[in-house]
Amino acid sequence: MRKIKTGDDIIVITGKDKGRRGTVLRVYDNGRVLVEGINMVKKHQKPNPQAGVQGGIIDKEMPIEQSNLMLYNPQTKKGDRVGIRFLEDGRKVRYFKSNNEVVDV
């Protein structure tokens, strides 16, 4: 089970976007994560009239390393470490290590 999943609220703990929050759009197999509004880069794009793509310089989100992110805990309003445990009914869930609150409901 992954500690960061699609749709999670995260906070960046290191790098040029340190302290910014966003929502996970996609998790890649190589340990990188695409986050909405984080790690923006300028891309020089050629026009392609057949596909309806306009040329110019566009802003684009690029994947960021998973180790530079923490799951955002709304109770403490900070990034928090995540653990995995089994509930009494046998379900596997993630929980915040600071207050033992279950992330997956």
DSSP file (Angstrom, degrees, kcal/mol; ACC not computed):
  #  RESIDUE AA STRUCTURE BP1 BP2  ACC     N-H-->O    O-->H-N    N-H-->O    O-->H-N    TCO  KAPPA ALPHA  PHI   PSI    X-CA   Y-CA   Z-CA
    1    1 A M              0   0    0      0, 0.0     2,-0.2     0, 0.0    92,-0.0   0.000 360.0 360.0 360.0 134.5    0.0    0.0    0.0
    2    2 A R        -     0   0    0      1,-0.1     3,-0.1     2,-0.0    92,-0.0  -0.507 360.0-143.8 -81.0 148.9    1.3    3.4   -0.9
    3    3 A K  S    S+     0   0    0      1,-0.2     2,-0.4    -2,-0.2    -1,-0.1   0.746  92.0  45.2 -83.6 -24.2    1.6    6.2    1.6
    4    4 A I  S    S+     0   0    0     67,-0.0     2,-0.3    78,-0.0    -1,-0.2  -0.987  75.0 177.7-121.1 128.8    0.6    8.9   -0.9
    5    5 A K    >   -     0   0    0     -2,-0.4     3,-1.7    -3,-0.1    19,-0.2  -0.777  40.0 -76.0-124.6 167.0   -2.3    8.2   -3.2
    6    6 A T  T 3  S+     0   0    0     -2,-0.3    19,-0.2     1,-0.2     3,-0.1  -0.418 117.2  26.1 -62.1 133.1   -4.2   10.1   -5.9
    7    7 A G  T 3  S+     0   0    0     17,-2.1    -1,-0.2     1,-0.3     2,-0.1   0.310  88.9 134.2  95.5  -8.0   -6.5   12.8   -4.4
    8    8 A D    <   -     0   0    0     -3,-1.7    16,-2.2    15,-0.1     2,-0.5  -0.424  57.8-123.3 -73.5 148.9   -4.5   13.3   -1.2
    9    9 A D  E     +A   23   0A   0     63,-0.2    63,-2.6    14,-0.2     2,-0.3  -0.829  40.3 179.6 -88.2 127.4   -3.7   16.7    0.2
   10   10 A I  E     -AB  22  71A   0     12,-2.7    12,-1.7    -2,-0.5     2,-0.4  -0.795  23.2-145.3-125.9 167.3    0.0   17.1    0.5
   11   11 A I  E     -AB  21  70A   0     59,-2.5    59,-2.1    -2,-0.3     2,-0.4  -0.997  23.6-122.7-132.2 138.7    2.5   19.7    1.7
   12   12 A V  E     - B   0  69A   0      8,-2.4     7,-3.0    -2,-0.4    57,-0.2  -0.674  23.6-175.6 -83.5 129.6    6.0   20.2    0.2
   13   13 A I        +     0   0    0     55,-2.5     2,-0.3    -2,-0.4    56,-0.2   0.595  64.6  18.6-103.6 -13.3    8.8   19.9    2.8
   14   14 A T  S    S+     0   0    0     54,-0.9     3,-0.3     3,-0.0    -1,-0.2  -0.994  91.1  43.3-154.2 155.3   11.8   20.7    0.7
   15   15 A G  S >  S-     0   0    0     -2,-0.3     3,-1.4     1,-0.2    -3,-0.0  -0.570 101.3 -40.1 106.6-170.7   12.8   22.3   -2.6
   16   16 A K  T 3  S+     0   0    0      1,-0.3    -1,-0.2    -2,-0.2     0, 0.0   0.719 136.3  48.6 -68.8 -21.2   11.7   25.5   -4.4
   17   17 A D  T >  S+     0   0    0     -3,-0.3     3,-2.1     3,-0.1    -5,-0.3   0.056  78.9 158.7-104.5  24.2    8.0   25.0   -3.4
   18   18 A K  T <   +     0   0    0     -3,-1.4    -5,-0.2     1,-0.3     3,-0.1  -0.214  66.4  17.1 -55.1 131.2    8.6   24.4    0.3
   19   19 A G  T 3  S+     0   0    0     -7,-3.0    -1,-0.3     1,-0.3     2,-0.2   0.271  94.3 125.4  91.8 -10.5    5.5   25.0    2.4
   20   20 A R    <   -     0   0    0     -3,-2.1    -8,-2.4    -8,-0.1    -1,-0.3  -0.550  48.1-144.8 -84.9 149.1    3.1   25.0   -0.5
   21   21 A R  E     +A   11   0A   0    -10,-0.2     2,-0.3    -2,-0.2   -10,-0.2  -0.794  26.4 151.3-111.5 154.4    0.1   22.7   -0.5
   22   22 A G  E     -A   10   0A   0    -12,-1.7   -12,-2.7    -2,-0.3     2,-0.4  -0.966  40.8 -96.9-165.2 178.0   -1.6   20.9   -3.3
   23   23 A T  E     -A    9   0A   0     13,-0.3    13,-2.7    -2,-0.3     2,-0.4  -0.897  38.9-114.0-110.9 137.6   -3.7   17.8   -4.4
   24   24 A V  E     +D   35   0B   0    -16,-2.2   -17,-2.1    -2,-0.4    11,-0.2  -0.550  31.1 178.2 -73.3 125.7   -2.1   14.7   -5.9
   25   25 A L  E     -     0   0B   0      9,-3.1     2,-0.3    -2,-0.4    10,-0.2   0.796  66.5  -2.0 -94.4 -36.8   -3.1   14.3   -9.5
   26   26 A R  E     -D   34   0B   0      8,-1.5     8,-3.0   -21,-0.1     2,-0.5  -0.986  54.9-146.5-157.7 144.4   -1.1   11.1  -10.4
   27   27 A V  E     -D   33   0B   0     -2,-0.3     6,-0.2     6,-0.2     2,-0.2  -0.972  21.4-151.3-114.6 125.1    1.4    8.8   -8.7
   28   28 A Y    >   -     0   0    0      4,-2.7     3,-1.0    -2,-0.5     4,-0.0  -0.544  21.9-119.9 -93.6 161.0    4.0    7.2  -11.0
   29   29 A D  T 3  S+     0   0    0      1,-0.2    -1,-0.1    -2,-0.2     4,-0.0   0.722 106.3  66.7 -71.7 -22.3    5.7    3.9  -10.5
   30   30 A N  T 3  S-     0   0    0      2,-0.1    -1,-0.2     1,-0.1     3,-0.1   0.274 122.7 -94.8 -87.1  13.8    9.2    5.4  -10.2
   31   31 A G  S <  S+     0   0    0     -3,-1.0    35,-2.5     1,-0.3     2,-0.3   0.607  87.0 123.4  88.9  12.3    8.4    7.2   -6.9
   32   32 A R  E     - E   0  65B   0     33,-0.2    -4,-2.7    34,-0.1     2,-0.4  -0.778  44.0-155.0-107.8 154.9    7.5   10.5   -8.4
   33   33 A V  E     -DE  27  64B   0     31,-3.0    31,-3.0    -2,-0.3     2,-0.6  -0.985  11.7-139.8-133.2 136.1    4.2   12.3   -7.9
   34   34 A L  E     -D   26   0B   0     -8,-3.0    -9,-3.1    -2,-0.4    -8,-1.5  -0.872  27.3-171.1 -95.8 120.0    2.3   14.9  -10.0
   35   35 A V  E >   -D   24   0B   0     -2,-0.6     3,-1.5    27,-0.4     2,-0.3  -0.920  28.9-106.3-118.9 138.6    0.8   17.6   -7.8
   36   36 A E  T 3  S-     0   0    0    -13,-2.7   -13,-0.3    -2,-0.4     3,-0.1  -0.441 101.1  -4.0 -64.8 120.0   -1.6   20.3   -8.8
   37   37 A G  T 3  S+     0   0    0     -2,-0.3     2,-0.3     1,-0.2     3,-0.3   0.519 107.3 113.8  78.9   6.2    0.2   23.7   -8.9
   38   38 A I  S <  S+     0   0    0     -3,-1.5    24,-0.5     1,-0.2    -3,-0.3  -0.870  71.6  13.5-113.9 145.3    3.5   22.4   -7.6
   39   39 A N  S    S-     0   0    0     -2,-0.3    23,-1.6     1,-0.2     2,-0.2   0.931  79.7-173.2  60.2  51.1    6.9   22.2   -9.5
   40   40 A M  E     -F   61   0C   0     -3,-0.3     2,-0.3    21,-0.2    21,-0.2  -0.559   4.0-177.4 -76.7 137.3    5.8   24.5  -12.3
   41   41 A V  E     -F   60   0C   0     19,-2.7    19,-2.5    -2,-0.2     2,-0.5  -0.907  28.9-112.8-130.5 159.6    8.2   24.8  -15.3
   42   42 A K  E     -F   59   0C   0     -2,-0.3     2,-0.5    17,-0.2    17,-0.2  -0.821  31.7-166.3 -92.6 129.5    8.2   26.8  -18.5
   43   43 A K  E     -F   58   0C   0     15,-3.0    15,-2.7    -2,-0.5     2,-0.8  -0.973  16.8-140.4-120.5 128.6    7.9   24.7  -21.6
   44   44 A H  E     -F   57   0C   0     -2,-0.5     2,-0.4    13,-0.2    13,-0.2  -0.787  29.5-167.0 -86.8 113.2    8.6   26.1  -25.1
   45   45 A Q  E     -F   56   0C   0     11,-3.1    11,-2.4    -2,-0.8    -2,-0.0  -0.873  15.6-136.5-112.9 132.7    6.0   24.4  -27.2
   46   46 A K        -     0   0    0     -2,-0.4     2,-0.1     9,-0.2     7,-0.0  -0.566  32.7-107.0 -78.9 145.6    5.9   24.3  -31.0
   47   47 A P        -     0   0    0      0, 0.0     7,-0.2     0, 0.0    -1,-0.1  -0.475  29.6-170.0 -72.5 146.2    2.5   25.0  -32.7
   48   48 A N  B >>> -G   53   0D   0      5,-2.4     5,-2.3    -2,-0.1     4,-0.9  -0.815   5.2-175.6-135.7  93.7    0.6   22.1  -34.2
   49   49 A P  T 345S+     0   0    0      0, 0.0     3,-0.2     0, 0.0    -1,-0.1   0.809  82.2  60.1 -63.3 -29.4   -2.4   23.3  -36.2
   50   50 A Q  T 345S+     0   0    0      1,-0.2    -2,-0.0     2,-0.1     0, 0.0   0.870 113.6  36.1 -67.3 -35.1   -3.6   19.8  -37.0
   51   51 A A  T <45S-     0   0    0     -3,-0.6    -1,-0.2     2,-0.1     3,-0.1   0.476 113.9-116.0 -93.6  -3.9   -4.0   19.0  -33.2
   52   52 A G  T  <5 +     0   0    0     -4,-0.9     2,-0.5     1,-0.3    -2,-0.1   0.765  63.1 150.5  75.9  25.1   -5.2   22.6  -32.4
   53   53 A V  B   < -G   48   0D   0     -5,-2.3    -5,-2.4    -7,-0.0     2,-0.3  -0.809  37.4-144.0 -96.0 126.8   -2.1   23.3  -30.2
   54   54 A Q        -     0   0    0     -2,-0.5     2,-0.1    -7,-0.2    -9,-0.1  -0.673  17.8-126.2 -88.6 142.6   -1.0   26.9  -30.0
   55   55 A G        +     0   0    0     -2,-0.3     2,-0.3   -11,-0.0    -9,-0.2  -0.307  56.6  79.7 -83.2 169.4    2.7   27.6  -29.8
   56   56 A G  E    S-F   45   0C   0    -11,-2.4   -11,-3.1    -2,-0.1     2,-0.6  -0.835  84.2 -40.4 132.5-168.3    4.5   29.7  -27.2
   57   57 A I  E     -F   44   0C   0     -2,-0.3     2,-0.3   -13,-0.2   -13,-0.2  -0.865  59.9-176.8 -99.1 120.6    5.8   29.4  -23.7
   58   58 A I  E     -F   43   0C   0    -15,-2.7   -15,-3.0    -2,-0.6     2,-0.4  -0.838  26.9-121.1-117.5 154.6    3.4   27.5  -21.4
   59   59 A D  E     +F   42   0C   0     -2,-0.3     2,-0.3   -17,-0.2   -17,-0.2  -0.806  37.3 179.4 -91.2 134.2    3.5   26.7  -17.7
   60   60 A K  E     -F   41   0C   0    -19,-2.5   -19,-2.7    -2,-0.4     2,-0.4  -0.991  28.2-122.3-139.6 142.8    3.4   23.0  -16.9
   61   61 A E  E     -F   40   0C   0     -2,-0.3   -21,-0.2   -21,-0.2   -22,-0.2  -0.682  28.8-163.8 -82.6 136.4    3.4   20.9  -13.8
   62   62 A M        -     0   0    0    -23,-1.6   -27,-0.4   -24,-0.5   -29,-0.1  -0.870  29.2 -91.3-117.1 154.5    6.2   18.4  -13.6
   63   63 A P        -     0   0    0      0, 0.0     2,-0.3     0, 0.0   -29,-0.2  -0.286  38.4-153.6 -63.6 149.3    6.5   15.3  -11.3
   64   64 A I  E     -E   33   0B   0    -31,-3.0   -31,-3.0   -26,-0.0     2,-0.1  -0.911  28.7 -92.5-122.9 150.5    8.2   15.8   -7.9
   65   65 A E  E >   -E   32   0B   0     -2,-0.3     3,-1.6   -33,-0.2   -33,-0.2  -0.376  28.3-133.1 -65.3 137.7   10.0   13.2   -5.8
   66   66 A Q  G >  S+     0   0    0    -35,-2.5     3,-1.5     1,-0.3    -1,-0.1   0.779 102.9  65.6 -63.0 -28.9    7.7   11.5   -3.2
   67   67 A S  G 3  S+     0   0    0    -36,-0.3    -1,-0.3     1,-0.3    -2,-0.1   0.657  93.9  60.9 -70.7 -13.7   10.3   11.9   -0.5
   68   68 A N  G <  S+     0   0    0     -3,-1.6   -55,-2.5   -55,-0.1   -54,-0.9   0.329  99.0  73.2 -91.6   6.7    9.9   15.7   -0.7
   69   69 A L  E <   -B   12   0A   0     -3,-1.5     2,-0.3   -57,-0.2   -57,-0.2  -0.865  56.4-167.6-122.7 153.2    6.2   15.5    0.2
   70   70 A M  E     -B   11   0A   0    -59,-2.1   -59,-2.5    -2,-0.3     2,-0.2  -0.983  34.3-104.5-133.4 148.8    4.3   14.8    3.4
   71   71 A L  E     -BC  10  80A   0      9,-0.9     9,-2.7    -2,-0.3     2,-0.5  -0.530  40.0-119.6 -69.2 136.3    0.6   14.1    3.8
   72   72 A Y  E     - C   0  79A   0    -63,-2.6     7,-0.2     7,-0.2   -63,-0.2  -0.678  19.5-152.3 -84.3 125.9   -1.3   17.2    5.2
   73   73 A N  E  >> - C   0  78A   0      5,-3.1     4,-1.8    -2,-0.5     5,-1.0  -0.875   1.7-160.3 -98.2 113.2   -3.0   16.6    8.5
   74   74 A P  T  45S+     0   0    0      0, 0.0    -1,-0.1     0, 0.0     5,-0.0   0.768  87.9  56.2 -67.0 -24.6   -6.0   18.9    8.8
   75   75 A Q  T  45S+     0   0    0      1,-0.2    -2,-0.0     3,-0.1     0, 0.0   0.929 120.3  27.5 -72.5 -44.1   -6.2   18.6   12.6
   76   76 A T  T  45S-     0   0    0      2,-0.2    -1,-0.2    -3,-0.1     3,-0.1   0.601  98.8-135.6 -90.8 -11.9   -2.6   19.7   13.3
   77   77 A K  T  <5S+     0   0    0     -4,-1.8     2,-0.3     1,-0.2    -5,-0.1   0.840  71.9  94.1  57.4  37.2   -2.5   21.9   10.1
   78   78 A K  E   <S-C   73   0A   0     -5,-1.0    -5,-3.1    -7,-0.1    -1,-0.2  -0.885  87.1 -81.3-142.0 172.1    1.0   20.5    9.3
   79   79 A G  E     -C   72   0A   0     -2,-0.3     2,-0.3    -7,-0.2    -7,-0.2  -0.546  51.3-164.8 -74.4 148.3    2.6   17.7    7.3
   80   80 A D  E     -C   71   0A   0     -9,-2.7    -9,-0.9    -2,-0.2     2,-0.1  -0.976  21.6-111.0-140.3 149.3    2.5   14.4    9.1
   81   81 A R        -     0   0    0     -2,-0.3    16,-2.2   -11,-0.1     2,-0.4  -0.460  34.6-141.2 -74.7 152.9    4.1   11.0    8.8
   82   82 A V  E     -H   96   0E   0     14,-0.2     2,-0.3    -2,-0.1    14,-0.2  -0.947  17.3-174.9-123.5 137.0    1.9    8.1    7.7
   83   83 A G  E     -H   95   0E   0     12,-2.7    12,-2.3    -2,-0.4     2,-0.4  -0.763  18.5-130.5-120.1 170.7    1.8    4.5    8.9
   84   84 A I  E     +H   94   0E   0     -2,-0.3     2,-0.3    10,-0.2    10,-0.2  -0.982  31.7 158.4-125.4 134.3   -0.2    1.5    7.8
   85   85 A R  E     -H   93   0E   0      8,-2.4     8,-2.9    -2,-0.4     2,-0.4  -0.954  36.8-110.5-147.9 167.4   -2.1   -0.9   10.0
   86   86 A F  E     -H   92   0E   0     -2,-0.3     6,-0.2     6,-0.2     2,-0.1  -0.832  27.6-139.8-101.7 138.1   -5.0   -3.4    9.9
   87   87 A L    >   -     0   0    0      4,-2.9     3,-1.7    -2,-0.4    -1,-0.0  -0.341  34.3 -96.2 -85.4 174.6   -8.4   -2.7   11.5
   88   88 A E  T 3  S+     0   0    0      1,-0.3    -1,-0.1     2,-0.1    -2,-0.0   0.829 124.9  55.8 -62.5 -32.6  -10.4   -5.3   13.5
   89   89 A D  T 3  S-     0   0    0      2,-0.1    -1,-0.3     1,-0.1    -3,-0.0   0.408 123.3-103.9 -83.4   5.1  -12.5   -6.1   10.4
   90   90 A G  S <  S+     0   0    0     -3,-1.7     2,-0.2     1,-0.3    -2,-0.1   0.423  73.3 141.7  93.6  -0.7   -9.3   -6.9    8.4
   91   91 A R        -     0   0    0     -5,-0.1    -4,-2.9     1,-0.0     2,-0.6  -0.491  48.4-132.7 -76.2 146.1   -9.1   -3.7    6.3
   92   92 A K  E     +H   86   0E   0     -6,-0.2     2,-0.3    -2,-0.2    -6,-0.2  -0.879  36.2 171.2 -98.2 121.8   -5.7   -2.2    5.7
   93   93 A V  E     -H   85   0E   0     -8,-2.9    -8,-2.4    -2,-0.6     2,-0.3  -0.885  31.8-121.3-131.8 160.0   -5.7    1.6    6.3
   94   94 A R  E     -H   84   0E   0     -2,-0.3     9,-2.7   -10,-0.2    10,-0.9  -0.752  31.0-173.9 -95.6 148.7   -3.3    4.5    6.6
   95   95 A Y  E     -HI  83 102E   0    -12,-2.3   -12,-2.7    -2,-0.3     2,-0.4  -0.985  29.8-107.8-142.2 153.2   -3.1    6.6    9.8
   96   96 A F  E  >  -H   82   0E   0      5,-2.9     4,-1.4    -2,-0.3     5,-0.3  -0.657  23.3-147.1 -78.6 132.5   -1.3    9.7   11.0
   97   97 A K  T  4 S+     0   0    0    -16,-2.2    -1,-0.1    -2,-0.4   -15,-0.1   0.737  90.9  60.1 -75.0 -22.3    1.5    8.9   13.4
   98   98 A S  T  4 S+     0   0    0    -17,-0.4    -1,-0.2     1,-0.2   -16,-0.1   0.896 127.6   7.8 -75.2 -38.3    1.2   12.0   15.5
   99   99 A N  T  4 S-     0   0    0      2,-0.1    -2,-0.2    -3,-0.1    -1,-0.2   0.269  93.2-120.3-128.0  12.1   -2.5   11.5   16.6
  100  100 A N     <  +     0   0    0     -4,-1.4     2,-0.3     1,-0.2    -3,-0.1   0.711  57.4 156.6  55.8  23.6   -3.3    7.9   15.4
  101  101 A E        -     0   0    0     -5,-0.3    -5,-2.9     1,-0.1     2,-0.3  -0.642  45.7-117.9 -80.3 135.0   -6.2    9.4   13.3
  102  102 A V  B     -I   95   0E   0     -2,-0.3    -7,-0.3    -7,-0.2    -1,-0.1  -0.575  20.1-163.7 -77.0 132.1   -7.1    7.1   10.3
  103  103 A V  S    S+     0   0    0     -9,-2.7     2,-0.5    -2,-0.3    -8,-0.2   0.925  76.1  60.3 -79.3 -48.9   -6.6    8.8    6.9
  104  104 A D              0   0    0    -10,-0.9    -1,-0.1     1,-0.1    -2,-0.0  -0.695 360.0 360.0 -85.3 125.6   -8.8    6.4    4.9
  105  105 A V              0   0    0     -2,-0.5    -1,-0.1   -12,-0.0   -12,-0.0   0.411 360.0 360.0-107.3 360.0  -12.4    6.3    6.0
